[in-house]
Amino acid sequence: MAKTRKTKIPKRIAGVKLPKDLRKTGEAILERANSPQGREMLAAGLTMAAAAASAAVTRSRAAAEAQKPAGEAASGDTTAGDPGKPGVTDPHALVTAIGGIAEAALGKFFAAKKV
């Protein structure tokens, strides 16, 4: 049977001493997050955050479309899906990018450490 290592937070981070109570609380949170249920909760939270960001972008885009003169609103925006143009935000591309970044970060954060 493999020996499990307890997550330990260092006493000093970037030269700043962390109080023992804060370290103990942080260690308990990390232990809980390192379980299957904790990962599921983190994934659900990230999904909700991405959905909220997408809704905010959609609302702001709809408000901007409503403020355009009638002639401009009818022509349509042909660059909406072009990720190469600065300032153009496609909500679906944004959610996909955030999901990819979150997956990569969580994969590195929760990856098994080699001893």
Biopython code that builds the backbone (N, CA, C, O; Angstrom):
import numpy as np
from Bio.PDB.StructureBuilder import StructureBuilder

atoms = [
    (1, "MET", "N", (0.839, -1.176, 0.000)),
    (1, "MET", "CA", (0.000, 0.000, 0.000)),
    (1, "MET", "C", (0.887, 1.242, 0.000)),
    (1, "MET", "O", (1.842, 1.333, 0.772)),
    (2, "ALA", "N", (0.571, 2.175, -0.851)),
    (2, "ALA", "CA", (1.362, 3.393, -0.982)),
    (2, "ALA", "C", (1.049, 4.348, 0.171)),
    (2, "ALA", "O", (-0.091, 4.478, 0.617)),
    (3, "LYS", "N", (2.090, 4.994, 0.620)),
    (3, "LYS", "CA", (1.927, 5.962, 1.697)),
    (3, "LYS", "C", (1.424, 7.282, 1.099)),
    (3, "LYS", "O", (2.004, 7.796, 0.143)),
    (4, "THR", "N", (0.363, 7.815, 1.657)),
    (4, "THR", "CA", (-0.174, 9.084, 1.152)),
    (4, "THR", "C", (0.524, 10.237, 1.859)),
    (4, "THR", "O", (0.779, 10.193, 3.063)),
    (5, "ARG", "N", (0.822, 11.256, 1.089)),
    (5, "ARG", "CA", (1.476, 12.427, 1.648)),
    (5, "ARG", "C", (0.447, 13.492, 1.950)),
    (5, "ARG", "O", (-0.428, 13.778, 1.133)),
    (6, "LYS", "N", (0.558, 14.077, 3.130)),
    (6, "LYS", "CA", (-0.335, 15.151, 3.502)),
    (6, "LYS", "C", (0.149, 16.442, 2.856)),
    (6, "LYS", "O", (1.352, 16.700, 2.809)),
    (7, "THR", "N", (-0.769, 17.247, 2.362)),
    (7, "THR", "CA", (-0.432, 18.511, 1.736)),
    (7, "THR", "C", (0.020, 19.487, 2.816)),
    (7, "THR", "O", (-0.676, 19.694, 3.810)),
    (8, "LYS", "N", (1.182, 20.078, 2.613)),
    (8, "LYS", "CA", (1.712, 21.038, 3.577)),
    (8, "LYS", "C", (1.960, 22.364, 2.885)),
    (8, "LYS", "O", (2.532, 22.411, 1.795)),
    (9, "ILE", "N", (1.535, 23.423, 3.513)),
    (9, "ILE", "CA", (1.775, 24.773, 3.011)),
    (9, "ILE", "C", (3.010, 25.309, 3.744)),
    (9, "ILE", "O", (3.093, 25.196, 4.967)),
    (10, "PRO", "N", (3.966, 25.888, 3.019)),
    (10, "PRO", "CA", (5.188, 26.380, 3.668)),
    (10, "PRO", "C", (4.907, 27.548, 4.611)),
    (10, "PRO", "O", (3.914, 28.262, 4.472)),
    (11, "LYS", "N", (5.811, 27.718, 5.573)),
    (11, "LYS", "CA", (5.650, 28.801, 6.544)),
    (11, "LYS", "C", (5.819, 30.176, 5.903)),
    (11, "LYS", "O", (5.199, 31.152, 6.323)),
    (12, "ARG", "N", (6.670, 30.233, 4.881)),
    (12, "ARG", "CA", (6.911, 31.509, 4.199)),
    (12, "ARG", "C", (6.653, 31.347, 2.710)),
    (12, "ARG", "O", (7.106, 30.390, 2.082)),
    (13, "ILE", "N", (5.917, 32.300, 2.163)),
    (13, "ILE", "CA", (5.671, 32.351, 0.724)),
    (13, "ILE", "C", (6.061, 33.740, 0.259)),
    (13, "ILE", "O", (5.520, 34.740, 0.731)),
    (14, "ALA", "N", (7.009, 33.797, -0.675)),
    (14, "ALA", "CA", (7.515, 35.060, -1.222)),
    (14, "ALA", "C", (8.013, 35.982, -0.109)),
    (14, "ALA", "O", (7.839, 37.199, -0.178)),
    (15, "GLY", "N", (8.632, 35.396, 0.910)),
    (15, "GLY", "CA", (9.206, 36.178, 1.993)),
    (15, "GLY", "C", (8.213, 36.646, 3.034)),
    (15, "GLY", "O", (8.589, 37.358, 3.965)),
    (16, "VAL", "N", (6.951, 36.263, 2.899)),
    (16, "VAL", "CA", (5.920, 36.672, 3.847)),
    (16, "VAL", "C", (5.566, 35.470, 4.716)),
    (16, "VAL", "O", (5.226, 34.407, 4.197)),
    (17, "LYS", "N", (5.645, 35.637, 6.050)),
    (17, "LYS", "CA", (5.328, 34.549, 6.958)),
    (17, "LYS", "C", (3.812, 34.410, 7.082)),
    (17, "LYS", "O", (3.097, 35.379, 7.337)),
    (18, "LEU", "N", (3.344, 33.170, 6.892)),
    (18, "LEU", "CA", (1.914, 32.889, 7.017)),
    (18, "LEU", "C", (1.615, 32.401, 8.431)),
    (18, "LEU", "O", (2.344, 31.558, 8.954)),
    (19, "PRO", "N", (0.558, 32.912, 9.059)),
    (19, "PRO", "CA", (0.194, 32.439, 10.391)),
    (19, "PRO", "C", (-0.193, 30.955, 10.358)),
    (19, "PRO", "O", (-0.662, 30.444, 9.341)),
    (20, "LYS", "N", (0.013, 30.283, 11.480)),
    (20, "LYS", "CA", (-0.258, 28.849, 11.566)),
    (20, "LYS", "C", (-1.739, 28.547, 11.317)),
    (20, "LYS", "O", (-2.058, 27.560, 10.655)),
    (21, "ASP", "N", (-2.633, 29.366, 11.827)),
    (21, "ASP", "CA", (-4.073, 29.144, 11.615)),
    (21, "ASP", "C", (-4.421, 29.183, 10.131)),
    (21, "ASP", "O", (-5.205, 28.367, 9.647)),
    (22, "LEU", "N", (-3.832, 30.135, 9.416)),
    (22, "LEU", "CA", (-4.091, 30.259, 7.980)),
    (22, "LEU", "C", (-3.549, 29.047, 7.230)),
    (22, "LEU", "O", (-4.206, 28.529, 6.327)),
    (23, "ARG", "N", (-2.344, 28.590, 7.606)),
    (23, "ARG", "CA", (-1.768, 27.406, 6.961)),
    (23, "ARG", "C", (-2.621, 26.173, 7.213)),
    (23, "ARG", "O", (-2.857, 25.387, 6.295)),
    (24, "LYS", "N", (-3.086, 25.992, 8.439)),
    (24, "LYS", "CA", (-3.906, 24.820, 8.772)),
    (24, "LYS", "C", (-5.229, 24.838, 7.992)),
    (24, "LYS", "O", (-5.667, 23.807, 7.483)),
    (25, "THR", "N", (-5.853, 26.006, 7.905)),
    (25, "THR", "CA", (-7.103, 26.128, 7.149)),
    (25, "THR", "C", (-6.857, 25.842, 5.670)),
    (25, "THR", "O", (-7.639, 25.138, 5.031)),
    (26, "GLY", "N", (-5.780, 26.383, 5.135)),
    (26, "GLY", "CA", (-5.437, 26.147, 3.737)),
    (26, "GLY", "C", (-5.156, 24.686, 3.452)),
    (26, "GLY", "O", (-5.556, 24.167, 2.410)),
    (27, "GLU", "N", (-4.470, 24.015, 4.370)),
    (27, "GLU", "CA", (-4.185, 22.587, 4.195)),
    (27, "GLU", "C", (-5.476, 21.774, 4.193)),
    (27, "GLU", "O", (-5.619, 20.836, 3.409)),
    (28, "ALA", "N", (-6.418, 22.131, 5.073)),
    (28, "ALA", "CA", (-7.703, 21.414, 5.114)),
    (28, "ALA", "C", (-8.472, 21.616, 3.803)),
    (28, "ALA", "O", (-9.084, 20.679, 3.291)),
    (29, "ILE", "N", (-8.439, 22.819, 3.273)),
    (29, "ILE", "CA", (-9.125, 23.093, 2.006)),
    (29, "ILE", "C", (-8.482, 22.306, 0.875)),
    (29, "ILE", "O", (-9.184, 21.731, 0.043)),
    (30, "LEU", "N", (-7.157, 22.273, 0.835)),
    (30, "LEU", "CA", (-6.463, 21.517, -0.212)),
    (30, "LEU", "C", (-6.741, 20.018, -0.108)),
    (30, "LEU", "O", (-6.900, 19.347, -1.128)),
    (31, "GLU", "N", (-6.801, 19.494, 1.102)),
    (31, "GLU", "CA", (-7.110, 18.072, 1.282)),
    (31, "GLU", "C", (-8.515, 17.764, 0.762)),
    (31, "GLU", "O", (-8.730, 16.754, 0.092)),
    (32, "ARG", "N", (-9.461, 18.638, 1.076)),
    (32, "ARG", "CA", (-10.836, 18.430, 0.617)),
    (32, "ARG", "C", (-10.923, 18.561, -0.904)),
    (32, "ARG", "O", (-11.654, 17.810, -1.548)),
    (33, "ALA", "N", (-10.185, 19.506, -1.478)),
    (33, "ALA", "CA", (-10.217, 19.717, -2.932)),
    (33, "ALA", "C", (-9.526, 18.584, -3.685)),
    (33, "ALA", "O", (-9.779, 18.391, -4.874)),
    (34, "ASN", "N", (-8.668, 17.839, -3.015)),
    (34, "ASN", "CA", (-7.934, 16.758, -3.664)),
    (34, "ASN", "C", (-8.711, 15.448, -3.667)),
    (34, "ASN", "O", (-8.152, 14.404, -4.004)),
    (35, "SER", "N", (-9.968, 15.482, -3.305)),
    (35, "SER", "CA", (-10.821, 14.297, -3.350)),
    (35, "SER", "C", (-11.681, 14.355, -4.620)),
    (35, "SER", "O", (-11.806, 15.420, -5.225)),
    (36, "PRO", "N", (-12.266, 13.243, -5.024)),
    (36, "PRO", "CA", (-13.142, 13.281, -6.212)),
    (36, "PRO", "C", (-14.304, 14.264, -6.063)),
    (36, "PRO", "O", (-14.661, 14.954, -7.018)),
    (37, "GLN", "N", (-14.891, 14.328, -4.872)),
    (37, "GLN", "CA", (-15.995, 15.273, -4.657)),
    (37, "GLN", "C", (-15.503, 16.715, -4.737)),
    (37, "GLN", "O", (-16.197, 17.584, -5.265)),
    (38, "GLY", "N", (-14.307, 16.965, -4.215)),
    (38, "GLY", "CA", (-13.738, 18.313, -4.276)),
    (38, "GLY", "C", (-13.453, 18.740, -5.701)),
    (38, "GLY", "O", (-13.696, 19.887, -6.075)),
    (39, "ARG", "N", (-12.935, 17.811, -6.501)),
    (39, "ARG", "CA", (-12.677, 18.124, -7.907)),
    (39, "ARG", "C", (-13.974, 18.411, -8.646)),
    (39, "ARG", "O", (-14.032, 19.294, -9.502)),
    (40, "GLU", "N", (-15.008, 17.659, -8.308)),
    (40, "GLU", "CA", (-16.310, 17.876, -8.942)),
    (40, "GLU", "C", (-16.854, 19.260, -8.577)),
    (40, "GLU", "O", (-17.403, 19.960, -9.427)),
    (41, "MET", "N", (-16.698, 19.646, -7.311)),
    (41, "MET", "CA", (-17.161, 20.968, -6.885)),
    (41, "MET", "C", (-16.369, 22.077, -7.587)),
    (41, "MET", "O", (-16.947, 23.080, -8.006)),
    (42, "LEU", "N", (-15.040, 21.898, -7.717)),
    (42, "LEU", "CA", (-14.227, 22.888, -8.418)),
    (42, "LEU", "C", (-14.633, 22.991, -9.880)),
    (42, "LEU", "O", (-14.738, 24.093, -10.418)),
    (43, "ALA", "N", (-14.859, 21.866, -10.521)),
    (43, "ALA", "CA", (-15.274, 21.880, -11.922)),
    (43, "ALA", "C", (-16.629, 22.569, -12.078)),
    (43, "ALA", "O", (-16.831, 23.337, -13.018)),
    (44, "ALA", "N", (-17.552, 22.297, -11.163)),
    (44, "ALA", "CA", (-18.866, 22.942, -11.225)),
    (44, "ALA", "C", (-18.741, 24.455, -11.036)),
    (44, "ALA", "O", (-19.411, 25.229, -11.719)),
    (45, "GLY", "N", (-17.888, 24.866, -10.116)),
    (45, "GLY", "CA", (-17.683, 26.298, -9.889)),
    (45, "GLY", "C", (-17.076, 26.985, -11.093)),
    (45, "GLY", "O", (-17.490, 28.084, -11.460)),
    (46, "LEU", "N", (-16.087, 26.338, -11.716)),
    (46, "LEU", "CA", (-15.478, 26.922, -12.914)),
    (46, "LEU", "C", (-16.467, 26.980, -14.074)),
    (46, "LEU", "O", (-16.456, 27.928, -14.858)),
    (47, "THR", "N", (-17.316, 25.968, -14.179)),
    (47, "THR", "CA", (-18.328, 25.966, -15.225)),
    (47, "THR", "C", (-19.322, 27.103, -15.020)),
    (47, "THR", "O", (-19.708, 27.782, -15.971)),
    (48, "MET", "N", (-19.735, 27.304, -13.763)),
    (48, "MET", "CA", (-20.663, 28.396, -13.467)),
    (48, "MET", "C", (-20.014, 29.749, -13.751)),
    (48, "MET", "O", (-20.674, 30.656, -14.259)),
    (49, "ALA", "N", (-18.727, 29.895, -13.428)),
    (49, "ALA", "CA", (-18.031, 31.154, -13.699)),
    (49, "ALA", "C", (-17.936, 31.407, -15.202)),
    (49, "ALA", "O", (-18.125, 32.534, -15.658)),
    (50, "ALA", "N", (-17.644, 30.364, -15.964)),
    (50, "ALA", "CA", (-17.569, 30.519, -17.421)),
    (50, "ALA", "C", (-18.934, 30.874, -17.997)),
    (50, "ALA", "O", (-19.025, 31.696, -18.908)),
    (51, "ALA", "N", (-19.995, 30.263, -17.475)),
    (51, "ALA", "CA", (-21.342, 30.578, -17.951)),
    (51, "ALA", "C", (-21.709, 32.028, -17.627)),
    (51, "ALA", "O", (-22.326, 32.714, -18.441)),
    (52, "ALA", "N", (-21.326, 32.486, -16.437)),
    (52, "ALA", "CA", (-21.609, 33.870, -16.058)),
    (52, "ALA", "C", (-20.835, 34.843, -16.948)),
    (52, "ALA", "O", (-21.365, 35.879, -17.349)),
    (53, "ALA", "N", (-19.582, 34.507, -17.253)),
    (53, "ALA", "CA", (-18.791, 35.371, -18.132)),
    (53, "ALA", "C", (-19.396, 35.417, -19.529)),
    (53, "ALA", "O", (-19.455, 36.477, -20.152)),
    (54, "SER", "N", (-19.840, 34.276, -20.013)),
    (54, "SER", "CA", (-20.465, 34.222, -21.338)),
    (54, "SER", "C", (-21.756, 35.041, -21.367)),
    (54, "SER", "O", (-22.023, 35.753, -22.334)),
    (55, "ALA", "N", (-22.547, 34.937, -20.312)),
    (55, "ALA", "CA", (-23.792, 35.702, -20.247)),
    (55, "ALA", "C", (-23.503, 37.202, -20.205)),
    (55, "ALA", "O", (-24.216, 37.988, -20.829)),
    (56, "ALA", "N", (-22.469, 37.599, -19.477)),
    (56, "ALA", "CA", (-22.121, 39.017, -19.388)),
    (56, "ALA", "C", (-21.671, 39.547, -20.746)),
    (56, "ALA", "O", (-22.028, 40.661, -21.130)),
    (57, "VAL", "N", (-20.888, 38.750, -21.475)),
    (57, "VAL", "CA", (-20.437, 39.166, -22.807)),
    (57, "VAL", "C", (-21.626, 39.281, -23.747)),
    (57, "VAL", "O", (-21.722, 40.234, -24.521)),
    (58, "THR", "N", (-22.531, 38.312, -23.681)),
    (58, "THR", "CA", (-23.713, 38.327, -24.543)),
    (58, "THR", "C", (-24.585, 39.543, -24.240)),
    (58, "THR", "O", (-25.085, 40.195, -25.157)),
    (59, "ARG", "N", (-24.769, 39.849, -22.945)),
    (59, "ARG", "CA", (-25.575, 41.011, -22.565)),
    (59, "ARG", "C", (-24.940, 42.305, -23.044)),
    (59, "ARG", "O", (-25.634, 43.190, -23.546)),
    (60, "SER", "N", (-23.618, 42.424, -22.892)),
    (60, "SER", "CA", (-22.962, 43.664, -23.314)),
    (60, "SER", "C", (-22.992, 43.810, -24.838)),
    (60, "SER", "O", (-23.119, 44.917, -25.362)),
    (61, "ARG", "N", (-22.874, 42.676, -25.542)),
    (61, "ARG", "CA", (-22.948, 42.732, -27.007)),
    (61, "ARG", "C", (-24.361, 43.137, -27.441)),
    (61, "ARG", "O", (-24.514, 43.930, -28.370)),
    (62, "ALA", "N", (-25.396, 42.601, -26.781)),
    (62, "ALA", "CA", (-26.773, 42.945, -27.127)),
    (62, "ALA", "C", (-27.034, 44.426, -26.846)),
    (62, "ALA", "O", (-27.734, 45.089, -27.612)),
    (63, "ALA", "N", (-26.476, 44.941, -25.758)),
    (63, "ALA", "CA", (-26.657, 46.357, -25.431)),
    (63, "ALA", "C", (-25.956, 47.229, -26.463)),
    (63, "ALA", "O", (-26.477, 48.277, -26.847)),
    (64, "ALA", "N", (-24.783, 46.806, -26.912)),
    (64, "ALA", "CA", (-24.059, 47.573, -27.926)),
    (64, "ALA", "C", (-24.806, 47.552, -29.256)),
    (64, "ALA", "O", (-24.849, 48.564, -29.956)),
    (65, "GLU", "N", (-25.390, 46.418, -29.607)),
    (65, "GLU", "CA", (-26.178, 46.311, -30.850)),
    (65, "GLU", "C", (-27.414, 47.203, -30.778)),
    (65, "GLU", "O", (-27.810, 47.798, -31.780)),
    (66, "ALA", "N", (-28.022, 47.298, -29.595)),
    (66, "ALA", "CA", (-29.222, 48.113, -29.443)),
    (66, "ALA", "C", (-28.908, 49.602, -29.584)),
    (66, "ALA", "O", (-29.773, 50.380, -29.987)),
    (67, "GLN", "N", (-27.685, 50.002, -29.258)),
    (67, "GLN", "CA", (-27.317, 51.407, -29.322)),
    (67, "GLN", "C", (-26.826, 51.833, -30.709)),
    (67, "GLN", "O", (-26.691, 53.031, -30.962)),
    (68, "LYS", "N", (-26.559, 50.895, -31.604)),
    (68, "LYS", "CA", (-26.103, 51.238, -32.957)),
    (68, "LYS", "C", (-27.253, 51.848, -33.754)),
    (68, "LYS", "O", (-28.417, 51.528, -33.510)),
    (69, "PRO", "N", (-26.933, 52.719, -34.701)),
    (69, "PRO", "CA", (-27.979, 53.230, -35.593)),
    (69, "PRO", "C", (-28.572, 52.079, -36.415)),
    (69, "PRO", "O", (-27.924, 51.047, -36.594)),
    (70, "ALA", "N", (-29.775, 52.251, -36.903)),
    (70, "ALA", "CA", (-30.502, 51.179, -37.592)),
    (70, "ALA", "C", (-29.744, 50.650, -38.805)),
    (70, "ALA", "O", (-29.800, 49.446, -39.057)),
    (71, "GLY", "N", (-29.052, 51.469, -39.555)),
    (71, "GLY", "CA", (-28.325, 51.035, -40.749)),
    (71, "GLY", "C", (-27.149, 50.129, -40.405)),
    (71, "GLY", "O", (-26.885, 49.171, -41.132)),
    (72, "GLU", "N", (-26.439, 50.406, -39.319)),
    (72, "GLU", "CA", (-25.288, 49.594, -38.929)),
    (72, "GLU", "C", (-25.722, 48.265, -38.332)),
    (72, "GLU", "O", (-25.073, 47.249, -38.580)),
    (73, "ALA", "N", (-26.780, 48.236, -37.566)),
    (73, "ALA", "CA", (-27.231, 47.009, -36.914)),
    (73, "ALA", "C", (-27.706, 45.992, -37.937)),
    (73, "ALA", "O", (-27.567, 44.789, -37.719)),
    (74, "ALA", "N", (-28.262, 46.450, -39.045)),
    (74, "ALA", "CA", (-28.775, 45.528, -40.050)),
    (74, "ALA", "C", (-27.661, 44.878, -40.854)),
    (74, "ALA", "O", (-27.825, 43.757, -41.335)),
    (75, "SER", "N", (-26.519, 45.565, -41.012)),
    (75, "SER", "CA", (-25.441, 45.011, -41.830)),
    (75, "SER", "C", (-24.792, 43.797, -41.191)),
    (75, "SER", "O", (-24.281, 42.942, -41.914)),
    (76, "GLY", "N", (-24.788, 43.683, -39.887)),
    (76, "GLY", "CA", (-24.208, 42.519, -39.206)),
    (76, "GLY", "C", (-22.719, 42.673, -39.022)),
    (76, "GLY", "O", (-22.071, 43.456, -39.716)),
    (77, "ASP", "N", (-22.181, 41.923, -38.085)),
    (77, "ASP", "CA", (-20.750, 41.953, -37.789)),
    (77, "ASP", "C", (-20.133, 40.693, -38.358)),
    (77, "ASP", "O", (-20.416, 39.593, -37.884)),
    (78, "THR", "N", (-19.285, 40.843, -39.377)),
    (78, "THR", "CA", (-18.689, 39.674, -40.018)),
    (78, "THR", "C", (-17.449, 39.183, -39.299)),
    (78, "THR", "O", (-16.962, 38.094, -39.605)),
    (79, "THR", "N", (-16.915, 39.954, -38.343)),
    (79, "THR", "CA", (-15.701, 39.561, -37.642)),
    (79, "THR", "C", (-15.985, 38.935, -36.282)),
    (79, "THR", "O", (-15.054, 38.752, -35.498)),
    (80, "ALA", "N", (-17.222, 38.605, -35.976)),
    (80, "ALA", "CA", (-17.567, 38.108, -34.645)),
    (80, "ALA", "C", (-16.867, 36.800, -34.305)),
    (80, "ALA", "O", (-16.562, 36.567, -33.136)),
    (81, "GLY", "N", (-16.603, 35.947, -35.274)),
    (81, "GLY", "CA", (-15.969, 34.684, -34.982)),
    (81, "GLY", "C", (-14.481, 34.668, -35.246)),
    (81, "GLY", "O", (-13.851, 33.618, -35.124)),
    (82, "ASP", "N", (-13.889, 35.816, -35.609)),
    (82, "ASP", "CA", (-12.468, 35.858, -35.938)),
    (82, "ASP", "C", (-11.661, 36.126, -34.676)),
    (82, "ASP", "O", (-11.628, 37.264, -34.208)),
    (83, "PRO", "N", (-10.992, 35.090, -34.098)),
    (83, "PRO", "CA", (-10.250, 35.304, -32.864)),
    (83, "PRO", "C", (-8.966, 36.099, -33.069)),
    (83, "PRO", "O", (-8.356, 36.532, -32.091)),
    (84, "GLY", "N", (-8.543, 36.300, -34.308)),
    (84, "GLY", "CA", (-7.306, 37.030, -34.579)),
    (84, "GLY", "C", (-7.452, 38.533, -34.466)),
    (84, "GLY", "O", (-6.450, 39.236, -34.337)),
    (85, "LYS", "N", (-8.656, 39.040, -34.510)),
    (85, "LYS", "CA", (-8.876, 40.479, -34.449)),
    (85, "LYS", "C", (-8.997, 40.922, -32.993)),
    (85, "LYS", "O", (-9.807, 40.362, -32.254)),
    (86, "PRO", "N", (-8.214, 41.912, -32.559)),
    (86, "PRO", "CA", (-8.307, 42.375, -31.180)),
    (86, "PRO", "C", (-9.630, 43.078, -30.922)),
    (86, "PRO", "O", (-10.154, 43.778, -31.789)),
    (87, "GLY", "N", (-10.163, 42.886, -29.723)),
    (87, "GLY", "CA", (-11.395, 43.532, -29.331)),
    (87, "GLY", "C", (-12.647, 42.783, -29.740)),
    (87, "GLY", "O", (-13.747, 43.186, -29.362)),
    (88, "VAL", "N", (-12.519, 41.711, -30.495)),
    (88, "VAL", "CA", (-13.669, 40.932, -30.926)),
    (88, "VAL", "C", (-13.788, 39.725, -30.004)),
    (88, "VAL", "O", (-12.818, 38.988, -29.826)),
    (89, "THR", "N", (-14.965, 39.512, -29.413)),
    (89, "THR", "CA", (-15.143, 38.433, -28.458)),
    (89, "THR", "C", (-16.324, 37.572, -28.852)),
    (89, "THR", "O", (-17.462, 38.042, -28.883)),
    (90, "ASP", "N", (-16.056, 36.316, -29.152)),
    (90, "ASP", "CA", (-17.103, 35.350, -29.422)),
    (90, "ASP", "C", (-17.355, 34.602, -28.120)),
    (90, "ASP", "O", (-16.427, 33.982, -27.600)),
    (91, "PRO", "N", (-18.574, 34.631, -27.563)),
    (91, "PRO", "CA", (-18.834, 33.997, -26.272)),
    (91, "PRO", "C", (-18.492, 32.505, -26.263)),
    (91, "PRO", "O", (-17.964, 32.002, -25.271)),
    (92, "HIS", "N", (-18.779, 31.812, -27.327)),
    (92, "HIS", "CA", (-18.510, 30.370, -27.357)),
    (92, "HIS", "C", (-17.011, 30.104, -27.374)),
    (92, "HIS", "O", (-16.543, 29.170, -26.721)),
    (93, "ALA", "N", (-16.256, 30.905, -28.106)),
    (93, "ALA", "CA", (-14.802, 30.758, -28.129)),
    (93, "ALA", "C", (-14.207, 31.102, -26.767)),
    (93, "ALA", "O", (-13.247, 30.473, -26.322)),
    (94, "LEU", "N", (-14.788, 32.106, -26.110)),
    (94, "LEU", "CA", (-14.329, 32.503, -24.784)),
    (94, "LEU", "C", (-14.529, 31.378, -23.778)),
    (94, "LEU", "O", (-13.625, 31.064, -23.003)),
    (95, "VAL", "N", (-15.705, 30.776, -23.789)),
    (95, "VAL", "CA", (-15.994, 29.675, -22.866)),
    (95, "VAL", "C", (-15.086, 28.489, -23.155)),
    (95, "VAL", "O", (-14.597, 27.849, -22.224)),
    (96, "THR", "N", (-14.852, 28.185, -24.420)),
    (96, "THR", "CA", (-13.964, 27.083, -24.785)),
    (96, "THR", "C", (-12.542, 27.357, -24.312)),
    (96, "THR", "O", (-11.874, 26.457, -23.802)),
    (97, "ALA", "N", (-12.080, 28.581, -24.474)),
    (97, "ALA", "CA", (-10.725, 28.939, -24.043)),
    (97, "ALA", "C", (-10.592, 28.859, -22.527)),
    (97, "ALA", "O", (-9.602, 28.334, -22.017)),
    (98, "ILE", "N", (-11.580, 29.375, -21.808)),
    (98, "ILE", "CA", (-11.550, 29.327, -20.345)),
    (98, "ILE", "C", (-11.579, 27.881, -19.872)),
    (98, "ILE", "O", (-10.871, 27.525, -18.930)),
    (99, "GLY", "N", (-12.386, 27.047, -20.511)),
    (99, "GLY", "CA", (-12.442, 25.638, -20.147)),
    (99, "GLY", "C", (-11.117, 24.938, -20.366)),
    (99, "GLY", "O", (-10.697, 24.130, -19.538)),
    (100, "GLY", "N", (-10.453, 25.240, -21.477)),
    (100, "GLY", "CA", (-9.146, 24.641, -21.755)),
    (100, "GLY", "C", (-8.099, 25.078, -20.750)),
    (100, "GLY", "O", (-7.293, 24.266, -20.295)),
    (101, "ILE", "N", (-8.106, 26.358, -20.402)),
    (101, "ILE", "CA", (-7.150, 26.879, -19.420)),
    (101, "ILE", "C", (-7.416, 26.252, -18.051)),
    (101, "ILE", "O", (-6.482, 25.839, -17.364)),
    (102, "ALA", "N", (-8.685, 26.180, -17.656)),
    (102, "ALA", "CA", (-9.030, 25.593, -16.359)),
    (102, "ALA", "C", (-8.640, 24.120, -16.304)),
    (102, "ALA", "O", (-8.129, 23.646, -15.289)),
    (103, "GLU", "N", (-8.880, 23.400, -17.395)),
    (103, "GLU", "CA", (-8.529, 21.976, -17.438)),
    (103, "GLU", "C", (-7.022, 21.789, -17.308)),
    (103, "GLU", "O", (-6.569, 20.901, -16.586)),
    (104, "ALA", "N", (-6.250, 22.611, -17.993)),
    (104, "ALA", "CA", (-4.796, 22.513, -17.912)),
    (104, "ALA", "C", (-4.298, 22.858, -16.502)),
    (104, "ALA", "O", (-3.424, 22.181, -15.962)),
    (105, "ALA", "N", (-4.862, 23.915, -15.918)),
    (105, "ALA", "CA", (-4.440, 24.327, -14.580)),
    (105, "ALA", "C", (-4.795, 23.272, -13.540)),
    (105, "ALA", "O", (-3.967, 22.925, -12.697)),
    (106, "LEU", "N", (-6.014, 22.765, -13.596)),
    (106, "LEU", "CA", (-6.421, 21.747, -12.630)),
    (106, "LEU", "C", (-5.641, 20.461, -12.835)),
    (106, "LEU", "O", (-5.335, 19.762, -11.869)),
    (107, "GLY", "N", (-5.317, 20.140, -14.076)),
    (107, "GLY", "CA", (-4.525, 18.946, -14.348)),
    (107, "GLY", "C", (-3.150, 19.034, -13.708)),
    (107, "GLY", "O", (-2.651, 18.052, -13.158)),
    (108, "LYS", "N", (-2.536, 20.218, -13.780)),
    (108, "LYS", "CA", (-1.221, 20.394, -13.159)),
    (108, "LYS", "C", (-1.345, 20.495, -11.643)),
    (108, "LYS", "O", (-0.475, 20.014, -10.918)),
    (109, "PHE", "N", (-2.411, 21.111, -11.162)),
    (109, "PHE", "CA", (-2.593, 21.311, -9.725)),
    (109, "PHE", "C", (-2.852, 19.991, -9.014)),
    (109, "PHE", "O", (-2.326, 19.753, -7.927)),
    (110, "PHE", "N", (-3.655, 19.137, -9.623)),
    (110, "PHE", "CA", (-4.033, 17.880, -8.977)),
    (110, "PHE", "C", (-3.274, 16.672, -9.510)),
    (110, "PHE", "O", (-3.618, 15.538, -9.176)),
    (111, "ALA", "N", (-2.267, 16.884, -10.315)),
    (111, "ALA", "CA", (-1.496, 15.764, -10.846)),
    (111, "ALA", "C", (-0.762, 15.054, -9.708)),
    (111, "ALA", "O", (-0.348, 15.676, -8.730)),
    (112, "ALA", "N", (-0.613, 13.734, -9.862)),
    (112, "ALA", "CA", (0.089, 12.966, -8.847)),
    (112, "ALA", "C", (1.560, 13.382, -8.829)),
    (112, "ALA", "O", (2.204, 13.471, -9.874)),
    (113, "LYS", "N", (2.067, 13.628, -7.653)),
    (113, "LYS", "CA", (3.463, 14.038, -7.517)),
    (113, "LYS", "C", (4.342, 12.814, -7.478)),
    (113, "LYS", "O", (4.025, 11.825, -6.816)),
    (114, "LYS", "N", (5.456, 12.885, -8.197)),
    (114, "LYS", "CA", (6.416, 11.781, -8.188)),
    (114, "LYS", "C", (7.308, 11.925, -6.980)),
    (114, "LYS", "O", (7.847, 12.999, -6.713)),
    (115, "VAL", "N", (7.457, 10.851, -6.263)),
    (115, "VAL", "CA", (8.253, 10.899, -5.030)),
    (115, "VAL", "C", (9.641, 10.401, -5.278)),
    (115, "VAL", "O", (10.458, 10.366, -4.357)),
]
sb = StructureBuilder()
sb.init_structure("model")
sb.init_model(0)
sb.init_chain("A")
sb.init_seg("    ")
for serial, (resi, resn, name, xyz) in enumerate(atoms, 1):
    if name == "N":
        sb.init_residue(resn, " ", resi, " ")
    sb.init_atom(name, np.array(xyz, "f"), 0.0, 1.0, " ", f" {name:<3s}", serial, name[0])
structure = sb.get_structure()
